[in-house]
Amino acid sequence: MSTTRGIDFSRLSLRDALDLAVLIEEEARDRYVEFAEQMEVHHTPEAARFFRFMSGNEEKHRAELATRRRELFADEPRSVSAAMLFDVEAPEYDEARVFMSARQALDAAMRSERKAHAFFVGALTVVADAEVRALFEELREEEVDHQRLVQLELDRLPPESDFDPDDFADEPVAH
């Protein structure tokens, strides 16, 4: 898995898999918050609103996974950390744009949901533990549900206008 470092999926325990899943959701939640704040600064409220919505979804899923982890493993220490993953589900940093439209924000979220789905599909090829396999299959299917949710939102939007918001971005100038 190119988005993780130091994780042997063939030996992953359920506790570690839950910890990894929580960290993935935290990373995505935090990135959506960053994007929402950027869009607010650039006076792009529709994109900011959608990124806040996605942040809330990621937080809800994180909280559910964290509760499950606590119920099964109480305060047992984690052996995976945020440093072991990067952009598993979080949108890529270069996805954010000045004057980003709601459609562009939804397209970025769709790419992230597809990326997360591909991550779990790939992990399932090497996961050995039956409980971890069941969890990752569940998470893979949730990513499909998230894709449906984003697609429904995309389908509600009017067609994108022909103007390119990047045409209105200021180029750096020398003083």
C-alpha positions in Angstrom: 0.0 0.0 0.0 1.7 3.2 -1.2 -0.3 5.4 1.2 0.9 3.6 4.3 4.4 3.0 5.8 5.4 0.3 8.1 2.1 -1.6 8.2 2.1 -5.3 7.5 -1.4 -5.9 6.4 -0.9 -9.7 6.4 -0.3 -9.5 10.1 -2.7 -6.7 11.1 -4.8 -7.4 14.2 -8.3 -6.2 14.6 -7.2 -3.6 17.2 -4.6 -2.2 14.8 -7.1 -2.3 11.9 -9.6 -0.3 13.9 -6.9 2.2 15.0 -5.9 2.5 11.3 -9.5 3.1 10.3 -9.9 5.8 13.0 -6.7 7.5 11.8 -7.9 7.4 8.2 -11.1 9.1 9.1 -9.3 11.7 11.2 -7.0 12.6 8.4 -9.9 13.0 6.0 -11.9 15.0 8.5 -9.0 17.3 9.1 -8.3 17.8 5.4 -12.0 18.7 4.7 -11.8 21.2 7.6 -8.7 22.8 6.0 -10.4 23.0 2.6 -13.6 24.5 4.1 -11.5 27.2 5.8 -9.6 27.9 2.6 -12.9 28.2 0.7 -14.3 30.6 3.4 -11.2 32.8 3.0 -11.7 32.8 -0.8 -15.5 33.6 -0.4 -16.6 30.3 -2.0 -19.4 29.4 0.3 -20.9 26.5 -1.7 -17.6 24.6 -1.7 -16.9 25.5 1.9 -20.4 24.3 2.9 -19.9 20.9 1.1 -16.4 20.5 2.7 -17.9 21.1 6.1 -20.6 18.5 5.3 -17.9 16.0 4.4 -15.9 16.8 7.5 -19.0 16.0 9.6 -19.5 12.7 7.8 -15.9 11.7 8.4 -16.2 12.7 12.1 -19.3 10.7 12.5 -17.7 7.6 11.0 -14.5 8.2 13.1 -16.6 8.4 16.2 -18.4 5.1 15.4 -15.1 3.3 14.7 -13.5 4.8 17.9 -16.5 3.6 20.0 -16.2 0.1 18.5 -12.5 0.1 19.2 -13.0 1.2 22.9 -15.7 -1.4 23.4 -13.5 -4.2 22.1 -10.1 -3.1 23.4 -10.6 -0.5 26.1 -7.5 1.5 26.6 -5.0 -0.9 25.1 -2.2 1.1 23.5 -2.1 1.8 19.7 0.7 0.4 17.6 -0.2 2.3 14.5 0.1 6.1 14.2 -0.9 8.9 11.9 2.7 9.0 10.7 2.2 5.5 9.1 -0.4 6.8 6.6 -0.9 9.6 4.1 -3.9 10.6 2.0 -5.7 7.3 2.2 -9.1 8.9 2.1 -8.2 12.6 2.5 -8.5 14.7 -0.7 -5.1 15.5 -2.2 -3.8 18.9 -1.1 -3.7 20.2 -4.7 -7.5 19.6 -5.0 -8.3 22.9 -3.4 -8.7 25.8 -5.8 -9.4 29.5 -5.4 -13.0 30.2 -6.5 -13.8 26.5 -6.3 -17.3 25.6 -7.4 -19.6 23.2 -5.5 -19.2 20.7 -8.5 -15.4 20.9 -8.2 -15.6 20.2 -4.4 -17.9 17.3 -5.0 -15.6 15.9 -7.7 -12.7 16.2 -5.3 -14.7 14.3 -2.7 -15.6 11.6 -5.2 -12.0 11.1 -6.1 -11.2 10.7 -2.4 -14.0 8.2 -1.9 -12.8 6.1 -4.9 -9.2 6.3 -3.5 -10.4 5.0 -0.1 -12.3 2.2 -1.8 -9.2 1.2 -3.8 -7.2 1.2 -0.6 -9.5 -1.3 1.1 -9.7 -3.4 -2.1 -5.9 -3.5 -2.2 -5.5 -4.3 1.5 -8.0 -7.1 1.3 -5.6 -8.9 -1.1 -3.1 -9.4 1.7 -5.2 -9.3 4.9 -5.0 -12.7 6.7 -7.1 -12.3 9.9 -10.8 -13.1 9.4 -12.0 -10.3 11.7 -9.8 -7.7 9.9 -11.0 -9.0 6.6 -14.6 -8.5 7.7 -13.9 -5.0 8.9 -12.1 -4.0 5.7 -14.9 -5.5 3.6 -17.4 -3.4 5.6 -15.2 -0.3 5.2 -14.9 -1.0 1.4 -18.7 -1.1 1.1 -19.1 2.1 3.1 -16.8 3.8 0.6 -19.2 2.6 -2.1 -22.1 4.1 -0.1 -20.2 7.4 0.3 -19.6 7.5 -3.5 -23.4 7.1 -4.0 -24.0 9.9 -1.6 -21.6 12.2 -3.4 -23.1 11.2 -6.8 -26.6 12.1 -5.5 -25.3 15.5 -4.6 -23.6 15.9 -8.0 -26.8 14.9 -9.8 -28.7 17.7 -7.9 -26.3 20.4 -9.2 -27.0 22.5 -12.3 -24.5 22.1 -15.1 -21.2 23.8 -14.6 -20.8 27.2 -16.3 -18.3 27.6 -19.1 -16.1 30.0 -17.3 -12.9 28.8 -15.8 -12.4 30.1 -12.2 -8.6 29.9 -12.7 -9.0 32.7 -15.4 -9.7 35.1 -12.5 -6.9 34.1 -10.2 -4.3 36.7 -9.7 -0.8 35.7 -11.0 2.1 36.5 -8.7 3.8 39.8 -9.6 7.2 41.2 -8.9 7.3 44.4 -6.8 
